[in-house]
Amino acid sequence: MHIAIIGAGLAGVSSAQRLQAQGHSVVVYEKSWRPGGRMSTRQTELGGFDHGAQYFTARSPSFKKHLAQWRKAGWAARWEAKLVSLTAGKHKPAGRAQQRFVGVPGMNALVRAMADGLDVRAGQTVKRIERFGDQWLLSVVADTVPIAATAGPFDAVLLAVPAEQAAPLLAPVPAFAKQAAAITMAPCWTMMLGFQESLDLPYDGAWVEQSRLGWICRDSSKPGRRAGEHWVAHASVAWSIEHLEDEPERAREKLLKAFHEATGSAVQPVYVAIHRWRFAQVPAPLPQDCLWDAKLRIGVCGDWFAAGLEGGGKVENAVLSGEALAALVG
Ligand SMILES: Cc1cc2nc3c(=O)[nH]c(=O)nc-3n(C[C@H](O)[C@H](O)[C@H](O)COP(=O)(O)OP(=O)(O)OC[C@H]3O[C@@H](n4cnc5c(N)ncnc54)[C@H](O)[C@@H]3O)c2cc1C
């Protein structure tokens, strides 16, 4: 079959890999310039900052199998981090029970390596999908050309985008659109900090309590990163929701203050950047693996499906959901 996949994050790339290996002709449309999605690494003159997903864990046997292959290929590695919970400068050990993994040399490197050999049309946003006989046409806008072009026809179309972005595209399949519209994804303000001198903090990452921040991480402590004192800080879900429409300058000022308060360090950064994720994580996923209509040959996958796990919104959900959908397509 000739199959279009919308979204080159982990879910889209996982399903594309599997379908291509089964002999299908697969085209992946991605609105950004590179595959990765929320497995995102911002390149700066100081090196990369993982400003989306921070690390991942592996619970299911099938995901553990993938992880073993990625580690063998050098695309992922274990992050042996000292993690704590932090309240107003005071810390205590936390999160010891789990093993954590990261993409190498950045989170997005894993998705890029997986996407190697796939036909990914980057910088192309799918605006609409419509029936064409018993096939599908896509209306696609490229960053470089302001008018939409028609792509297809495709025998099947798979959506691998956050729920809020999937819902309007799913207009031709109201039952799926309704399920996507029922999901609310939590936003996240993210701050990236580069320091010239060490902060001398005795931990690599911390869940922050009683703060505008929910998580901070010494990004440069992850394997394969450039040396230096680079930190990523995520605002709490509550603060991100309340301040979603703040000017970036204002959010940056507030979060930098919170970083100093939480760590107790007065060292000033030489680099500060801020990013707003409107759709970051999924508090309550759909319980199934994915959605698939075998008659219309349209499907949906992503981290907003539990896919056999407890909870959603994680790297492992995205991979398992993408693979489950590919298995149904056959
Ligand atoms: C701040 C933050 C922190 C996180 N921390 C963790 C963590 O520590 N551990 C963990 O396991 N997970 C974490 N996550 C979640 C993890 O990143 C996601 O679960 C996973 O990356 C989702 O993959 P996905 O393929 O489902 O979606 P995405 O990665 O969102 O991929 C969707 C892709 O579709 C593209 N797209 C959207 N609309 C269109 C369109 N119309 N046309 C073409 N392309 C389109 C997007 O550009 C994107 O590349 C975090 C996420 C964020 C944002």
PDBQT file of the ligand as one rigid body, heavy atoms in Angstrom, charges set to zero:
ROOT
HETATM    1  C1  LIG A 401       8.630  19.400  28.143  1.00  0.00    +0.000 C 
HETATM    2  C2  LIG A 401       8.441  17.935  27.933  1.00  0.00    +0.000 A 
HETATM    3  C3  LIG A 401       8.993  17.025  28.819  1.00  0.00    +0.000 A 
HETATM    4  C4  LIG A 401       8.847  15.661  28.622  1.00  0.00    +0.000 A 
HETATM    5  N1  LIG A 401       9.468  14.793  29.448  1.00  0.00    +0.000 NA
HETATM    6  C5  LIG A 401       9.389  13.459  29.204  1.00  0.00    +0.000 A 
HETATM    7  C6  LIG A 401      10.150  12.539  29.961  1.00  0.00    +0.000 A 
HETATM    8  O1  LIG A 401      10.951  12.929  30.800  1.00  0.00    +0.000 OA
HETATM    9  N2  LIG A 401      10.000  11.212  29.704  1.00  0.00    +0.000 N 
HETATM   10  C7  LIG A 401       9.168  10.737  28.726  1.00  0.00    +0.000 A 
HETATM   11  O2  LIG A 401       9.081   9.521  28.525  1.00  0.00    +0.000 OA
HETATM   12  N3  LIG A 401       8.455  11.594  27.970  1.00  0.00    +0.000 NA
HETATM   13  C8  LIG A 401       8.555  12.931  28.173  1.00  0.00    +0.000 A 
HETATM   14  N4  LIG A 401       7.872  13.812  27.397  1.00  0.00    +0.000 N 
HETATM   15  C9  LIG A 401       6.923  13.287  26.429  1.00  0.00    +0.000 C 
HETATM   16  C10 LIG A 401       7.582  12.727  25.166  1.00  0.00    +0.000 C 
HETATM   17  O3  LIG A 401       8.381  13.721  24.595  1.00  0.00    +0.000 OA
HETATM   18  C11 LIG A 401       6.468  12.305  24.225  1.00  0.00    +0.000 C 
HETATM   19  O4  LIG A 401       5.678  11.332  24.863  1.00  0.00    +0.000 OA
HETATM   20  C12 LIG A 401       6.914  11.727  22.888  1.00  0.00    +0.000 C 
HETATM   21  O5  LIG A 401       8.032  12.367  22.368  1.00  0.00    +0.000 OA
HETATM   22  C13 LIG A 401       5.707  11.852  21.960  1.00  0.00    +0.000 C 
HETATM   23  O6  LIG A 401       5.985  11.334  20.679  1.00  0.00    +0.000 OA
HETATM   24  P1  LIG A 401       4.844  11.393  19.575  1.00  0.00    +0.000 P 
HETATM   25  O7  LIG A 401       5.435  10.836  18.331  1.00  0.00    +0.000 OA
HETATM   26  O8  LIG A 401       3.599  10.775  20.089  1.00  0.00    +0.000 OA
HETATM   27  O9  LIG A 401       4.482  12.945  19.381  1.00  0.00    +0.000 OA
HETATM   28  P2  LIG A 401       5.425  14.160  18.962  1.00  0.00    +0.000 P 
HETATM   29  O10 LIG A 401       6.803  13.960  19.418  1.00  0.00    +0.000 OA
HETATM   30  O11 LIG A 401       4.705  15.391  19.394  1.00  0.00    +0.000 OA
HETATM   31  O12 LIG A 401       5.446  14.088  17.363  1.00  0.00    +0.000 OA
HETATM   32  C14 LIG A 401       4.414  14.641  16.577  1.00  0.00    +0.000 C 
HETATM   33  C15 LIG A 401       5.036  15.244  15.342  1.00  0.00    +0.000 C 
HETATM   34  O13 LIG A 401       4.000  15.646  14.458  1.00  0.00    +0.000 OA
HETATM   35  C16 LIG A 401       4.350  16.892  13.864  1.00  0.00    +0.000 C 
HETATM   36  N5  LIG A 401       3.094  17.513  13.414  1.00  0.00    +0.000 N 
HETATM   37  C17 LIG A 401       2.071  17.974  14.186  1.00  0.00    +0.000 A 
HETATM   38  N6  LIG A 401       1.070  18.417  13.404  1.00  0.00    +0.000 NA
HETATM   39  C18 LIG A 401       1.463  18.226  12.123  1.00  0.00    +0.000 A 
HETATM   40  C19 LIG A 401       0.862  18.482  10.851  1.00  0.00    +0.000 A 
HETATM   41  N7  LIG A 401      -0.375  19.012  10.739  1.00  0.00    +0.000 N 
HETATM   42  N8  LIG A 401       1.553  18.181   9.715  1.00  0.00    +0.000 NA
HETATM   43  C20 LIG A 401       2.813  17.621   9.797  1.00  0.00    +0.000 A 
HETATM   44  N9  LIG A 401       3.422  17.360  10.984  1.00  0.00    +0.000 NA
HETATM   45  C21 LIG A 401       2.746  17.641  12.118  1.00  0.00    +0.000 A 
HETATM   46  C22 LIG A 401       5.051  17.645  14.975  1.00  0.00    +0.000 C 
HETATM   47  O14 LIG A 401       5.881  18.676  14.474  1.00  0.00    +0.000 OA
HETATM   48  C23 LIG A 401       5.856  16.515  15.639  1.00  0.00    +0.000 C 
HETATM   49  O15 LIG A 401       7.145  16.380  15.099  1.00  0.00    +0.000 OA
HETATM   50  C24 LIG A 401       8.059  15.191  27.532  1.00  0.00    +0.000 A 
HETATM   51  C25 LIG A 401       7.522  16.106  26.634  1.00  0.00    +0.000 A 
HETATM   52  C26 LIG A 401       7.726  17.463  26.807  1.00  0.00    +0.000 A 
HETATM   53  C27 LIG A 401       7.199  18.429  25.797  1.00  0.00    +0.000 C 
ENDROOT
TORSDOF 0
